[in-house]
Amino acid sequence: MHCRKSLGANEAIEALPIGRRIAFDARQGRLWVVCRSCERWNLTPFDERWEAIEQSERAFRDTRVRVSTENIGLARLADGTELVCIGAPQRPEFAAWRYGDQFGRRRVKAIATGVGITAAAGLIVSGAVASGVGLVALTPFLHMLNVVGFVSAVGMAQKPIDHPDGGRFMPIGNPRIIPSDRAAGWAIDIGYAAHYHGPDPTVRNGGYWSMARNQEGKNELGRVQLHGADAVPLLRRLMPLINRGGARRTVINDGVSLIAQAGGPERFGQWAVGMRREWAAKSTFGDTGDLSAIPAAARLAFEMAINEDAERQALAGELASLERAWAEAEGIAVIADALLVPDTITAQLDRLKQP
């Protein structure tokens, strides 16, 4: 799981020369490279992890300049590489380290962008008034600026997503959380403008894009429902856009508290479905279940929950692959051991095992 920004390089950790900020949890065997552009924590591949964790631990212990709490420490190495050592923190403390910079940077960027747009609009209005142009005449122009800003942000998410019935689809509009009759208990409902059909969704040859159509054959927006884990790839793309305004540390802590109320990241989606009516009663805009209209702390909690639950599933997948590898090795060992035992002894053992 990774972002697509440049992560930089370091000369301090030989087993992991990628990244200028590296976070590690030796107890759980986790290693992340933190993107200094978006502050996203990118989980490293399993086979590259253990030696890099050991080297990071040694480098952290040998570094004098460090900032630390009881469970989390930050050290800056001689080449400027930063190491974040994770101990056994409580969820609020871990969230403050992991998401505080990320949401805080978005908030600063959003404020700066808002100030810049306001200043530019003010100059345009002032110049227009000085030139004798009425404010009413400027309304379409200011509306166009607002639309362009919205489209440019949403356009970042307009990339194909795997369709549950095969092929891929182009999402459009705001995602809505809805109840599901499947095991997950929740799903995401979203519109789409086109669906790609083909034997291999990653290859364009042999497939085709088709517009969603109604019964009369006219183009219209289709709807698709992604249940539980199937919705995570879409949410990992859309939630940073929905939360692009960032948040203060207090709102982040409120989001962490909501995850605790839900019983953990893996249960947050199902818990959020049960909160739709309560959130809708407090909302002054948006549709019921629209993720852009739920409370700010809940939006942040959703982004945190899908990231942490995705990592949990990735680690579970690694353990499952290790279990399969162990079973195969055990089977081979049984066969190898049997090759050294004479058939007469094997037959005698089989007779002794019989009741």
C-alpha positions as CSV (number, residue, x, y, z in Angstrom):
1,M,0.0,0.0,0.0
2,H,1.6,3.2,-1.1
3,C,1.1,6.7,-2.5
4,R,2.6,7.8,-5.8
5,K,4.7,10.7,-4.6
6,S,8.5,10.7,-4.5
7,L,9.6,9.3,-1.1
8,G,13.2,10.5,-1.3
9,A,16.3,8.5,-0.4
10,N,18.6,8.0,2.6
11,E,22.0,6.6,3.2
12,A,21.5,5.6,6.8
13,I,19.4,2.5,6.5
14,E,21.1,0.2,4.0
15,A,18.3,-2.3,3.9
16,L,15.8,0.4,3.1
17,P,17.5,3.3,1.1
18,I,14.1,4.8,0.3
19,G,12.5,7.5,2.3
20,R,13.5,10.5,4.4
21,R,11.2,9.6,7.3
22,I,10.9,6.0,8.4
23,A,8.6,4.7,11.1
24,F,9.0,1.2,12.6
25,D,7.3,-1.0,15.2
26,A,9.7,-3.8,16.1
27,R,7.2,-5.5,18.4
28,Q,4.5,-5.9,15.6
29,G,7.0,-6.1,12.7
30,R,5.7,-3.1,10.9
31,L,7.7,-0.7,8.8
32,W,6.5,2.4,7.0
33,V,8.0,5.0,4.8
34,V,6.4,8.4,5.4
35,C,5.8,10.6,2.4
36,R,7.0,14.1,3.3
37,S,4.7,15.6,0.6
38,C,1.3,14.2,1.8
39,E,2.4,12.7,5.2
40,R,0.9,9.4,4.3
41,W,2.4,6.3,6.0
42,N,3.2,3.7,3.3
43,L,3.5,0.1,4.6
44,T,6.6,-1.6,3.2
45,P,6.6,-5.1,1.6
46,F,7.0,-8.0,4.0
47,D,10.2,-9.4,2.5
48,E,12.1,-6.1,2.9
49,R,11.0,-5.4,6.4
50,W,12.9,-7.3,9.1
51,E,16.5,-6.3,8.3
52,A,15.5,-2.7,7.9
53,I,13.7,-2.7,11.3
54,E,16.8,-4.1,13.0
55,Q,19.0,-1.4,11.3
56,S,16.5,1.3,12.2
57,E,16.5,0.1,15.9
58,R,20.3,0.3,16.1
59,A,20.4,3.7,14.4
60,F,17.7,5.0,16.7
61,R,19.5,3.8,19.9
62,D,22.8,5.3,18.7
63,T,21.3,8.7,18.0
64,R,21.4,11.2,20.8
65,V,19.1,13.9,19.5
66,R,15.6,12.7,19.8
67,V,12.1,13.7,20.9
68,S,10.0,11.1,22.6
69,T,6.9,10.4,24.7
70,E,6.5,7.3,26.8
71,N,5.8,5.1,23.7
72,I,6.8,7.0,20.6
73,G,10.2,8.6,19.8
74,L,11.6,10.7,17.0
75,A,15.3,10.8,16.1
76,R,17.1,12.7,13.4
77,L,20.2,11.0,11.9
78,A,23.3,12.6,10.6
79,D,22.2,12.6,7.0
80,G,18.8,14.2,7.9
81,T,16.8,11.0,7.9
82,E,14.1,10.9,10.6
83,L,13.2,7.7,12.5
84,V,10.0,7.3,14.3
85,C,10.1,4.4,16.8
86,I,6.7,3.0,17.8
87,G,6.5,1.3,21.2
88,A,3.1,0.4,22.7
89,P,1.1,3.6,22.4
90,Q,-2.6,4.0,23.1
91,R,-4.7,4.8,20.0
92,P,-5.0,8.5,20.5
93,E,-1.2,8.9,20.9
94,F,-0.5,6.8,17.8
95,A,-3.2,8.7,15.8
96,A,-1.7,12.0,16.8
97,W,1.7,11.0,15.4
98,R,0.4,9.2,12.3
99,Y,-2.4,11.5,11.2
100,G,-1.6,14.8,13.0
101,D,0.9,16.0,10.4
102,Q,-1.2,14.7,7.5
103,F,-4.4,16.4,8.4
104,G,-2.6,19.4,9.8
105,R,-0.8,20.0,6.5
106,R,-4.0,19.7,4.6
107,R,-5.6,22.3,6.9
108,V,-2.7,24.8,6.4
109,K,-2.9,24.3,2.6
110,A,-6.7,24.8,2.6
111,I,-6.4,28.0,4.6
112,A,-3.6,29.3,2.4
113,T,-5.6,28.4,-0.8
114,G,-8.8,30.1,0.7
115,V,-6.9,33.2,1.6
116,G,-5.3,33.3,-1.9
117,I,-8.7,32.9,-3.7
118,T,-10.3,35.5,-1.5
119,A,-7.6,38.0,-2.1
120,A,-7.7,37.3,-5.9
121,A,-11.5,37.7,-5.9
122,G,-11.2,40.9,-3.9
123,L,-8.7,42.4,-6.4
124,I,-11.0,41.4,-9.4
125,V,-14.0,42.9,-7.7
126,S,-12.2,46.1,-6.8
127,G,-10.8,46.5,-10.3
128,A,-14.1,45.8,-11.8
129,V,-15.9,48.3,-9.6
130,A,-13.2,50.9,-10.3
131,S,-13.8,50.3,-14.0
132,G,-17.5,50.8,-13.7
133,V,-18.5,47.1,-14.0
134,G,-21.4,46.1,-11.8
135,L,-21.1,43.2,-9.2
136,V,-24.0,41.4,-10.8
137,A,-21.9,41.1,-14.0
138,L,-19.2,39.3,-12.1
139,T,-21.4,36.7,-10.6
140,P,-21.0,34.2,-13.4
141,F,-17.2,34.6,-13.3
142,L,-17.0,34.0,-9.5
143,H,-19.3,31.0,-9.9
144,M,-17.0,29.6,-12.6
145,L,-14.0,29.8,-10.2
146,N,-15.9,27.8,-7.6
147,V,-16.9,25.1,-10.2
148,V,-13.3,24.9,-11.5
149,G,-12.0,24.4,-8.0
150,F,-14.5,21.6,-7.3
151,V,-14.0,19.8,-10.6
152,S,-10.2,19.9,-10.3
153,A,-10.4,18.3,-6.9
154,V,-13.0,15.7,-7.8
155,G,-11.1,15.0,-11.1
156,M,-8.2,13.5,-9.1
157,A,-10.5,10.6,-8.2
158,Q,-11.8,10.0,-11.7
159,K,-9.8,6.8,-12.4
160,P,-11.2,3.3,-13.0
161,I,-12.2,1.1,-10.1
162,D,-12.7,-2.6,-10.2
163,H,-16.4,-3.4,-10.7
164,P,-17.8,-6.2,-8.5
165,D,-19.5,-7.8,-11.5
166,G,-16.3,-7.7,-13.6
167,G,-14.5,-5.1,-15.6
168,R,-14.0,-1.6,-14.3
169,F,-16.1,1.5,-13.8
170,M,-15.6,5.3,-13.7
171,P,-17.0,6.6,-10.4
172,I,-18.7,10.0,-10.3
173,G,-20.5,11.9,-7.6
174,N,-20.3,11.6,-3.8
175,P,-20.1,8.2,-2.1
176,R,-23.0,7.3,0.3
177,I,-22.8,4.7,3.1
178,I,-25.7,2.3,3.1
179,P,-26.7,-0.9,5.0
180,S,-25.7,-4.2,3.5
181,D,-27.2,-7.7,3.9
182,R,-23.7,-9.2,3.5
183,A,-21.3,-10.1,6.4
184,A,-19.7,-6.7,6.4
185,G,-23.0,-5.0,7.2
186,W,-22.2,-1.9,5.2
187,A,-21.6,-0.8,1.6
188,I,-20.8,2.3,-0.4
189,D,-23.2,3.4,-3.1
190,I,-21.8,5.7,-5.8
191,G,-22.7,6.7,-9.3
192,Y,-20.8,5.9,-12.4
193,A,-20.7,7.3,-15.9
194,A,-19.2,4.4,-17.8
195,H,-18.3,0.8,-17.3
196,Y,-15.4,-1.0,-18.9
197,H,-16.1,-4.6,-20.1
198,G,-13.4,-7.0,-21.0
199,P,-11.8,-10.3,-20.1
200,D,-8.9,-8.6,-18.4
201,P,-9.8,-5.2,-16.7
202,T,-6.1,-4.1,-16.9
203,V,-5.9,-4.5,-20.7
204,R,-7.8,-2.2,-23.1
205,N,-7.5,-4.5,-26.1
206,G,-10.5,-6.7,-26.5
207,G,-12.7,-4.7,-24.1
208,Y,-14.8,-1.6,-24.4
209,W,-16.2,1.3,-22.4
210,S,-20.0,1.6,-22.3
211,M,-22.1,4.5,-21.0
212,A,-24.7,3.8,-18.3
213,R,-28.1,3.8,-20.1
214,N,-31.7,3.8,-18.9
215,Q,-34.6,1.6,-20.4
216,E,-35.1,4.0,-23.3
217,G,-31.4,3.7,-24.2
218,K,-30.5,7.3,-23.2
219,N,-27.3,8.0,-21.3
220,E,-27.6,8.5,-17.6
221,L,-25.7,7.9,-14.4
222,G,-25.6,4.3,-13.3
223,R,-25.3,3.2,-9.6
224,V,-23.0,0.6,-8.1
225,Q,-22.7,-0.8,-4.6
226,L,-19.4,-1.9,-3.1
227,H,-19.7,-4.0,0.0
228,G,-17.3,-3.9,2.9
229,A,-13.7,-4.6,1.8
230,D,-14.6,-4.1,-1.9
231,A,-15.2,-0.4,-1.1
232,V,-11.8,0.2,0.5
233,P,-9.9,1.0,-2.7
234,L,-12.5,3.6,-3.7
235,L,-12.5,5.1,-0.2
236,R,-8.7,5.3,0.0
237,R,-8.9,7.5,-3.0
238,L,-11.9,9.6,-2.2
239,M,-11.6,10.2,1.6
240,P,-8.5,12.4,1.3
241,L,-10.4,14.5,-1.2
242,I,-13.5,14.7,1.1
243,N,-11.1,15.5,4.0
244,R,-8.9,17.9,1.9
245,G,-9.6,20.7,4.4
246,G,-7.7,18.9,7.1
247,A,-8.5,19.3,10.8
248,R,-7.2,20.6,14.1
249,R,-5.7,18.1,16.6
250,T,-8.9,18.2,18.8
251,V,-11.1,17.1,15.8
252,I,-8.6,14.3,15.1
253,N,-8.9,13.1,18.7
254,D,-12.7,13.2,18.4
255,G,-12.4,10.9,15.3
256,V,-10.2,8.5,17.3
257,S,-12.8,8.4,20.0
258,L,-15.4,7.5,17.4
259,I,-13.3,4.6,16.2
260,A,-13.1,3.4,19.8
261,Q,-16.9,3.7,20.2
262,A,-17.2,1.5,17.0
263,G,-15.1,-1.2,18.5
264,G,-12.1,-0.7,16.2
265,P,-11.2,0.2,12.6
266,E,-12.6,-3.1,11.2
267,R,-16.1,-2.4,12.7
268,F,-16.3,1.3,11.9
269,G,-18.2,0.9,8.6
270,Q,-21.0,-1.1,10.2
271,W,-21.2,1.2,13.2
272,A,-21.3,4.3,10.9
273,V,-24.4,2.8,9.1
274,G,-26.2,2.8,12.4
275,M,-25.3,6.4,12.9
276,R,-26.8,7.7,9.6
277,R,-30.1,8.8,11.0
278,E,-28.5,10.7,13.9
279,W,-25.9,12.4,11.7
280,A,-28.6,13.3,9.2
281,A,-30.7,15.0,11.9
282,K,-27.7,17.2,12.8
283,S,-26.7,18.0,9.2
284,T,-27.7,21.2,7.5
285,F,-26.8,20.0,4.0
286,G,-26.2,16.9,1.9
287,D,-28.1,13.6,1.5
288,T,-28.5,11.0,4.3
289,G,-25.4,8.9,4.3
290,D,-23.4,11.2,2.0
291,L,-19.9,10.9,3.3
292,S,-19.2,14.6,2.5
293,A,-22.1,15.6,4.8
294,I,-21.4,13.5,7.9
295,P,-19.7,15.3,10.9
296,A,-16.1,16.3,10.4
297,A,-14.8,13.9,13.1
298,A,-16.6,11.0,11.5
299,R,-15.1,11.8,8.1
300,L,-11.6,11.8,9.6
301,A,-12.4,8.6,11.5
302,F,-13.5,6.9,8.2
303,E,-10.2,7.8,6.5
304,M,-8.2,6.6,9.6
305,A,-10.2,3.4,9.9
306,I,-9.9,2.3,6.3
307,N,-6.1,2.9,6.3
308,E,-5.6,0.9,9.6
309,D,-8.0,-1.9,8.6
310,A,-6.3,-2.2,5.2
311,E,-3.0,-2.7,7.0
312,R,-4.5,-5.2,9.3
313,Q,-5.8,-7.2,6.3
314,A,-2.4,-6.9,4.6
315,L,-0.7,-8.3,7.7
316,A,-3.3,-11.1,8.0
317,G,-2.6,-12.0,4.4
318,E,1.1,-12.2,5.2
319,L,0.4,-14.5,8.1
320,A,-1.9,-16.6,5.9
321,S,0.8,-17.0,3.3
322,L,3.3,-18.0,6.0
323,E,0.9,-20.6,7.3
324,R,0.5,-22.0,3.8
325,A,4.2,-22.1,3.3
326,W,4.6,-23.8,6.7
327,A,2.0,-26.4,5.7
328,E,3.8,-27.1,2.4
329,A,7.2,-27.4,4.1
330,E,5.7,-29.7,6.8
331,G,4.2,-31.9,4.1
332,I,7.6,-32.1,2.3
333,A,9.3,-32.9,5.6
334,V,6.9,-35.8,6.3
335,I,7.6,-37.3,2.9
336,A,11.4,-36.8,3.3
337,D,11.4,-38.4,6.7
338,A,9.3,-41.4,5.4
339,L,11.9,-42.1,2.7
340,L,14.4,-43.1,5.4
341,V,12.1,-45.5,7.2
342,P,12.0,-49.2,5.9
343,D,8.6,-50.4,4.7
344,T,8.6,-53.2,7.4
345,I,8.8,-50.6,10.2
346,T,6.1,-48.4,8.6
347,A,3.8,-51.4,8.3
348,Q,4.4,-52.3,12.0
349,L,3.6,-48.7,13.0
350,D,0.4,-48.7,11.1
351,R,-0.7,-51.9,12.9
352,L,0.1,-50.5,16.3
353,K,-1.9,-47.4,15.5
354,Q,-5.0,-49.4,14.8
355,P,-7.5,-49.7,17.7
